[in-house]
Amino acid sequence: MQKTARDMILSLGLIGLVAGVVWLFIPHDDSDPDLKRVDYRVDLLTARRAASYPVAAPVGLPEAWKPTSVRYRGEEGESWHLGYHTPDGEYVAVEQSTRKPVLFIEDATQKAEKTDVTQRIDGKTWTRYEGDRYDALVLEGDGSTTVVTGTASFGQLTKMAQSLRTG
């Protein structure tokens, strides 16, 4: 009985030693993955031709703002999406759609709640939404709803909203 317990302890020690050696030789990269920059120009032109509303995209953002995702889905309320990775590692997205505003805003903002705070950006009144996952700036009108949303600060969301142009 005593020999069996000793053998088991030695076996566990050997397994732990082998696992430690293997762990040392496996590369460990704890940094964020390098996100690929997407070229959204063709998608933007396509969306602008197809949509019944003026499709917005940023103009003049610094190079450090990296576009990482784009899509236009005409069959889903003419939904336009353009996602960005900000210089400080946060996420910002421009979402537009002709879907019913209440449902679209809930989806785009990850269920953020409307606040009483508004702000004027380029002569238009945007409403702030605050949530557990995303915050957002929302502009309703022109036959569509525009949402600038993400994990970034309201300062970064405002910077994106200020850069939006429709043509």
N, C-alpha and C positions, 0 to 999 in steps of 0.2 A: 504494500500500500504506500509506504514511504518512498520507494523507488519510483512508483508511478507518478506521484505528485511532483517529485524532483524532475522527472523527465518532462512533465507538462510545463513546468516553470521554465526549464531550459528551452523548450520548443517555442514558447511564447516570447522569450527573450530573443531568440534567433530570428523569429518572424518580425519582431519589432525592429531589430537591427537591419534586416534586409529592406523593410519598408522605409526606414530612415535613409538608407543609401539610395534607394530608388528615388525618393522624394528630392534628394539633393541634386540628382542629375536631370530631373525634369525641369525644363525652363518655366519660370514663373514671371508673368507680366501682369502686374496689377494696374497698369495704366489703362485709361479709357481707349477703346478701339478707335482707330483712325476712320472717321466717317467719310465716305466717298462724296465728293461734291457732284451734284447733278446739274446738267444743263437743261433748263426748263423752257428755253425759248420756243421750241417747236410746240410743246404742250400749251404754252401761253397763247401762241397765235391760233392754235386749233380751238382752244376754249373761247377766245375772243370772237372767233367766227361763228361758233355754235351757240353760245349763250345768248339769252334774251336780255341780259343785263350787262352793264360795263364791268368786265372782269379786271380786278385789281392785282397789281404786282409791284414790289418795291423797286424804286429807282434811286441810285446814289448811296446805297448802303456800303460801308467799308468792306474791303475784301475779306476781313476776318469773319464776317457773317457768312456762313457756309450753307447754301441750299442743299438739303439732303433728301427731300421727297417731294414729288409732284404728281397730281392726278386730276383729271376732269371726268366726271361721270354724268353725262347728259340724262341718262335714264333715272338717276337718283336725285331729282330736284335740281338738275343742272349744277351739281356740286363741284366746286373748285377748291383744291387744297394745295398749299405750298408750305413746306416745313423747312425751318432753318435751325442751325446750331449756332448759338451766339458766341462771341469771343470769350465770355466767361463760363462756357460749358452748359448753358441752359438751352431750353427748347422754346421756339416761337413758331406759331403757324398762322397763316392767313387762310381763313375758311369763308367761302361764300356759297350761297344757295338760294333757290326760290322756294324751298320747302317751307312749311308753316314755321314762322319764327320761333315759337315756344319750343317745339320739338327740336328744331335745328340747333338752337342755342344750347339746349340741355345736352345734346350729343357733342357739339363742338367744344363746349367748356368742361366736359366731364362732370356735369351737374353742379356747376358753380351757381351761387345765388346772386341775384340782382341786388345792387346796393342803390342808395340814393345819390351816390356821387356820379357826377357827369363831368366831362371835360371837352373843351372846344379844340378840335384839331382841324386845321385848314378850313375853318368856317363851318364845320359840322359838329354836332353834339354826339359824343360817344358816351355810352353808359358803362360804368365799371361793374364787373361781376367778380366775386371772390369765392374760391373753393378750396377744398382740401388738396386736390391734385393740381388744378390749373386756376389761374386768374385770367381775366379777359377784359377786352374793350369791345363793345358791340355797337354797331351802327345799323339801324334799320331804315329802309327806304329804297327808292329807285327800283322797285320790283324784286329786290333781293335783300338779304341780310348779310352783313360783313362782320366777321368775328376775328379779332387778333387775340390769340390765346396761347397759353403755354406755362412753363415753369419759371419763366423769367420774371423779373421785377416789373412793376408798372412803368418804370422809366424805360426799360427795354421794349415793352409792349407799345408804349407811346412812340418811341423812335421808329418802330416798324410801321405803325399807323401813319405817322407823318411822312414816311417814304412812299406810301402807296399811290400809284397812278393808274389810270384806266385806259391809257392810250399812248 
